[in-house]
């Protein structure tokens, strides 16, 4: 997992040799192996069906077009997007019925104290009425105590007063839920060391489980339920709550965490929980990715790319990494820089290091459920029944 590789990583899929276009020349943080992502898409196996990406953040007209090119190449037919409200109309005009929207807090709201409280009630209504959103996203990472403004005591527990009011409104409007709960283990080791403020990782789940019991519609716990590092824990969550589903989004985190398990353990997990896990990427697009001068100086995501070519690599890399992991026998490092490695072990990993990408080679019938059937039978069936 060092950044000094001795050879080009190997991988084989039904469509050819995955990873073979890499020349070993670092291009950018999304392409540390020098892959030709457009060509690589054709080396992956043909997916068993057009893919539904259940978790992305598509913002900006121009960057939406770049995303669409990557999506076309990697077999993505439809995307569920947490687009900023002010961007959603333009994204819909660019992508048409290819995009469906998920209600998401307005982080730029002038009243910071209201973003995750009363203001979100209005946002939920607007997404539902204007964009026919059928899913509400709750962000409940440990850093909510830093972002909430004011006294965060009324937001810390997932079943807090405001969260319940928002869930009740969503229920009245016929909406289901997505949630970001907890954060990577690496962050708890390096960023959330003040446990009095941020709590231990497991402390975040008790109130979440109470909400799963209280609101019976489907819940998608993003980023492999926030605990891809502990598949036994996820087994327990899924056993206890039959309305809980997971998605595979947050590519760097999920690749690193799943790569920390033996491949056969991960395959057993996906096999056992077929019909409960959905494909998601967590790709974030914005027009700032296409220019050196940034209009959005608040978001650190704006620095991820500065040209159209870099933006394409950024978006395509997430689809490449997830599909190579899920479909092939790839044996090598991820092409995406993972700063958490250097953050935790700077003496072992360089700043541009990446983890092992585990080629799981899941069977095609299981991939069909993961890529499409579960999204149709859970999310789209729920929306159609409202």
N, C-alpha and C positions, 0 to 999 in steps of 0.2 A: 504493500500500500504506500510505499514511498513514491515521491514524484520523479525519481530517476528509474525509469523502466528499462529492462534489458531487452525486451522484445515486444513486438506488437501483440496485443491480446488476441486470443483465438475465440472463435465462436462459430457454431454451425446451426443454421436453421434450414427448414425445408426449401427455402428460396435461394440458398447460397451461403457464402461465408460471411457472417456478420462481423463487422469490425475490420474487414480487409482493406478498406479505403484509407485507413489511418496511416499517415506518413510519419507520425511521431513528432510533428512540429506543433508546438503550442500556438493555437490561434487566439483563444480567449477563454474566459473561465467556464464557458459552456462547451468548449471544444479543445480540451487539453491534449487530445490524441491526434488532432489534425484530420478528423473524419470529414468526408464529403456526405453530409446528411441527406442530400437529395438522392444520391446514388445508393446510400445505405438503406433507404426506405424500400428500394426494390430488392434488396438482399434478405429482408425479413420474410418470413412465411406470409402468405396471404391470410389475413385474419378470417376467422370462420364466419364473420358477418360484419357489416359496417359498425364501427365502434361509437358508443355514446360516452363522451367525457362528462362525468357528472359533477366535476369540480374544477372551475377555472375562473379567472378574473380578466375578462376581455374589455379593454378600455381603449378608446381612440379609433377613429376611422381608418387611418393609414396603417396602424399596427394590426388592426383587425384583418386587413387584407393580407399582411405578411403571415399572420397566424393561419389564415385560411389556406395559404399555399402549403404550409407545413402540415396542416390537418388533411388536406387532399392527399398528400404523399403518404401519410401514415394511416390512412383509412378511417379518419374521424368524420363521421357523418353529422353528428349533432353535439352541441356543447351546452351545459348548464353553467351560466356565468353569474358571478357576483360582480357585475359591472357597477361602477359609480353611477348614482342616479342621473347625474348630469351627462354621462356618456352613453347611457343605455339606448336612447332614441337613435343616436348616430350608429351605434353598433348594430341595432336592429335593422336599420336601413342598409347597412353593408352586408349583413349576413342573412337577413330574412328569417325564414322558419328554421334555419340551421341553429339558431340560438334561442334558448329559453332562459329566463332570468330567475335568480334567487334573491330575495330581499336581503339587504345587507346594510349595516349601520353606515351613516354618513360621517366618516372620520374627519371630514373637513368642516363640519358644522361649527358655526361661530360660538355657540354655547357648548363648550367642551363638557361641562357637567351634565348636559342633557343627552349627549350622543348615545349612551347605552341605557338611558332612562326614558323620559317622556318623549323626546324627539324621535326615538325609534318607533314609537307607536304610530306616529304620522308617516314615517318612511314605509313601514309595513303596509299601511293602507294604500299608499301611493304606488308601490310596486305591484300590489294585487290589482288595483283598479286600472292602472295605466299599462302595465306590462303583463298582466295575467299570471303573475308569479304564483307558483303553487308550493314553494319552499321558503321557509324563513331560516336565516343563518344566525346562530348565536355564537359570538366570539367570547370564550371564557378561558383564555390563557392566563397563566400566573401573573403576567405583566399588566393585567387589567387593573390592578391596584395602582399602577403608575399612570395609566391612561385615563382612568375614570373621572378625574378631577373631583374636588370636594372630598368628602369622607366616603371611602369605597365600601364601608361596612354593609351598605344596602345592595351590594353587587357581588361580594366575595363568594357567598354560597350560591350554587347554581339555581337553587330554588328560592332565591331571594324575592322580595316583593315585586321589583320591577320585571324580573324575568318571568314570573308567574303571570303578571298582567299582560306582557307581550305574548306569552304562549296562549293565554285565554283569548286574546284578540285574534291571533293566527287561527285558532280553532274555530272561532266564530266565522272567519273568512274562508274556511275550508282549506287550510294550509298544513303541510307537514314540516318537519324540522331537519336542519343540519346543525352540527355543533363542532366547534373547535374546543376540545377539552385538554387540559394539561399542555405539555410541550416535550421536546426530546429529553431523554435522560442526560444527554451531554449538557443541556442548558441548566438542568438542576444541579449538575456537578460544578458548573463554572459560573453561571449567571445568577442563580437563585439560591445562593448560599445562606442568605438571611432567611432562615426557615420561619422565623416569627412573622415576617412580612409575606413571604411567598408560599409558605407551608411546604410539606413534603408532597411528592407527586401523588401518592395514593389518597391524600386528604382531599383532592379535587373531585374524587369520584362518588363519594357517598351521596352528596346532594344531587348529582347528576342522575344517579340511579333512582332517587326519589322522584325526579321529574319523569323518568321513563315509566314509572308506575302510575304517576298521576295523569299523564297525557298519553293516550293509547295509540295515537297515530304513529306512522313510521318515523324513526329518527335515524339519520345518517351521521355517525361519528367520524369526522374527517380524519385523514392522516392515520389510517389504521387504528382508529379509536384513541389516538395519542399515545399508544403503548405498543408499537410494533416491536419494541425491544423485549417484550414479555408476552409471548403467545399463550402461555398458560393463563395469565390474567385475562387476556381477551377471550379465551375459551370460557372462563367463568362468567364474564359479562354477557356473552352471547347465550350461554345456557340459561341465565337468570331472566333475560329480557327478550322475548320473541319479537318485539317491535324494534329491535336495534339492528342496524346495518352499519357496515364500515365502508370507507372508500380508500383507494390506494394513493391518494394525492399527497403532495409534498415529496417530490421525487428524490431529492438529496437525502432527506431524513429516512424515507422508507427503504431506499436502496441500502443505505448504511446499516439500518437496523436489521433488515431481513438478511443482509449479508453476514451478520453476526451470528446467525443460527446455522446449523447444518441444513443443507438444501432439503433433505428428506423431511425434516421437521416442518419446514415452510410449506412444502407440497402437501403434507398431511393436513395442515391447517386449512389451506385453500380448498382441499378436497372435502374435508368435514363440513366446512361452512359455505359450500356452494349455494348460491341463492341468497347469501347474506353479505357478500362483498361486491362492491361496484368499482368499476374503473374510473379513476380520476387523476388528473395531472397536477393541479394547482398552478398551471401556467398563468403568469401575470403579463398582460400586454399593456403598453402605453405608447403614445406617439413620441414621448421623450426618448424612447429606445432608438429612434431614427435620426437623432441629431445630437451634436456635441453640446450645444447650449441647451440647458434644461429649463423648462418652464415650471416644473414641479420640483421645488427645492426641498420639499418636506419628505417625500418618499425616497428611501434608500434604494428602492427598486428601480428608480429612474437611471441609476448609474450602471445598470447591468449590461447595457448596450448603447452604442452611439451611432451606428450605421444600420442600414437595412440588412446588410449581410450578417452583422453581429446579432441583430434581432431575430433573423431567421434561425441562426445557430441556437440562440437562446430557447426559442419555442420548440424547434425540432429536437433539440437534445433531450428534452423531457419525454417526448414520445418515444424517441429511440431507446432511451435508458429503460423505460417501463416495459416496452414491448420486447426488447432484448432479454430483459430479466424474466418476463413471464412466459415467453414463447420458445426461447432457444437454449442451447447448451453453452452459451458464451462463458468463456473462462478468462477473466482479465479484470482490469480496473474500470471504474466508471469514467466516462469522458468528461464528467462535470466536476469541477473543483468543489470540495467539501471543506469549508473553513473550520468546521467543528473539530476536525482531526488535529489541525495545528493549534487550535485554541486550547485543547486539552493536553496535548503532548507535543509541544513545540520542539523538543529535542529529538523526537522520533519522526515527525512529519513536517515537511516544508509547507509554505503558505499555499502552494498550488497542488497539494496532495488530494487523492481521492480514494475511496474505499473499494473493496472487492464488489463487483456486481455479480450477484448469484444467478447463473442461468438455470432457471427452474424447469424449463421445457414442459409446461403444463399441458395435459391432453386437450385436444381441440374442443371436445364437448364441454369441458370445464371453462375453457376460454370463452366459449359462446355465452355461457351464463354470466361470466365476469364482465365481458365487453358489452353485452347488449340485453340479454333476456331478463336479468334481474332489474335493470333500470326500467325496462318496459313493464314488468309485472308489479313493481313496487311504486316507482315514482310516477310513471306515466299512467298507470292504471288508477292510482290515487287521484291524480289530476282529472282524469276522465270521469271519475265517479262523483265529483263534487256537485 
